[in-house]
Amino acid sequence: MMTILLVIIYMAFISLGLPDALLGAAWPVMSVDLGAPLSLAGVFSMVIAGGTIVSSLLSDRVIRRFGTGPVTAFSVMLTALALLGIALFHSIIWMFVLAIPLGLGAGSVDTALNNFVALHYKAKHMNWLHCFWGVGATVGPVIMAAYLAKQGGWKLGFGTIGLIQAGLVVLLFATLPLWRKAVNRDEHTEEQHFSVKLFAAIKTPGVKSAMLVFFAYCAFEVTAGLWGSSYLVSVKGLSPETAAQWIALYYFGITAGRFISGFVSIKLANTSMIRLGMAVIGLGLLGILLPFGYVVLQISFVMIGLGCAPIFPSMLHETPTRFGKSVSQKLVGLQMASAYTGSTLMPPIFGAVAQYIDMSLFPFFLLLMLGIMFVLSENLNRAVSKGIK
């Protein structure tokens, strides 16, 4: 039963990744068809992120009320309907309306499944789970690219991904009895009767540090991916085509790194995986900062991706161990909300820094985020070692 559920969860995470890069891939064509300025994509992304943050914060209460399986099925249904709606209703107003359920659904699925895997499966599966998200995030733009050459092809792209999501919805609803059987009586009783208020959870010793680590990590990951190409073009003198290929290698490093991390995590604890990831990122940033040449610069972006790979999954998987199973759902929701906040706020802030000061500050900004991650992560480890749960 748990093996069947694990396969379904992997499929759900591929599905979760499919829409994430669709907007960026399709927007140059969409903006022309819809008569919208290019900059509007950023506002649309922030509406989606806002819905994701809200659903992450509310996920504990909703999951305790309805259960992980039903919440996952309903949330994927929301994303499927939103994607199909974008394909059918061709207007900016409808896009913003549909961005709300798209964000709400994604946040609930992410939070529910991450906590379920942290509670019921080993660390290797958490790493592979996020590797499968990378597969979805890679395949989504490929599907969209196959349609973009056609007139109005972006609508078919969104529609195809929406239909894939709809197929997963049918599977999720059909397997709801398995989700109910997966939780034994003691865990079920605890989940139903133990509740902690939001502000009380934030005041739990160590939680603020954990939330800020997630904030800094996602700020790092998204900033590196969003502005890395611009840095390579304007500071390092690469052509836009070459820069785009190198950034693709960065994302390949994250995806491949999470696959490798699944095996490494069999031998290393989550805290060791986090430290190892930060060390590899540090070496990658060193390769960018020092004048080693283009080959080392290219390898450095791959190394940064490889270093990013284990941090997010390992932090999530360690949550029940650090703070206790009874509050893990609430805290995973808080951590995910903090992560989405970091990925929403910090890349535009660096964009302003690059525009009004200098793009050459890119690696120093990433180094600052890495330093914040390291200090807060080590503070959290020391607090936990003193018996804080």
Number of C-alpha atoms within 10 A of each C-alpha: 9 13 9 10 17 16 11 16 21 20 17 27 24 24 28 24 22 26 27 19 17 23 19 14 18 20 19 14 17 22 16 11 14 12 11 15 12 13 10 13 17 13 11 18 17 18 20 23 25 21 20 29 27 17 26 32 23 20 26 27 16 17 21 19 13 12 20 24 24 20 22 27 24 17 25 30 24 23 29 28 20 25 27 23 20 23 21 14 13 14 13 16 10 14 17 17 16 22 26 20 24 26 26 25 28 27 29 32 27 22 30 24 22 23 24 18 18 25 19 14 15 14 26 23 23 29 29 24 27 25 29 25 23 24 20 23 23 22 19 25 21 16 19 25 17 13 19 18 11 11 11 14 19 27 23 21 25 27 22 20 23 26 15 13 27 22 14 20 22 13 14 25 15 11 17 17 12 15 16 14 12 16 16 9 10 8 12 15 11 14 20 15 10 10 16 15 9 14 8 8 17 19 10 13 15 21 20 18 21 26 22 19 28 28 26 25 25 25 25 23 22 16 24 23 18 14 18 20 23 20 21 24 16 14 14 16 11 17 13 14 10 13 20 18 12 22 22 17 21 26 24 21 22 24 27 20 23 31 22 18 28 22 15 16 20 12 11 14 13 21 16 15 22 23 18 17 24 24 17 18 25 20 15 24 21 17 22 23 15 10 10 11 11 13 9 16 22 20 18 25 27 25 25 28 30 28 27 29 31 34 26 21 27 24 22 26 27 18 23 19 14 21 19 15 19 17 19 24 29 26 30 28 26 28 28 27 26 24 22 21 21 24 23 24 15 19 21 16 12 21 17 13 16 17 10 9 11 15 20 16 15 23 18 12 16 22 17 13 20 21 15 17 25 19 12 19 22 14 15 20 16 13 16 16 11 8 9 15 18
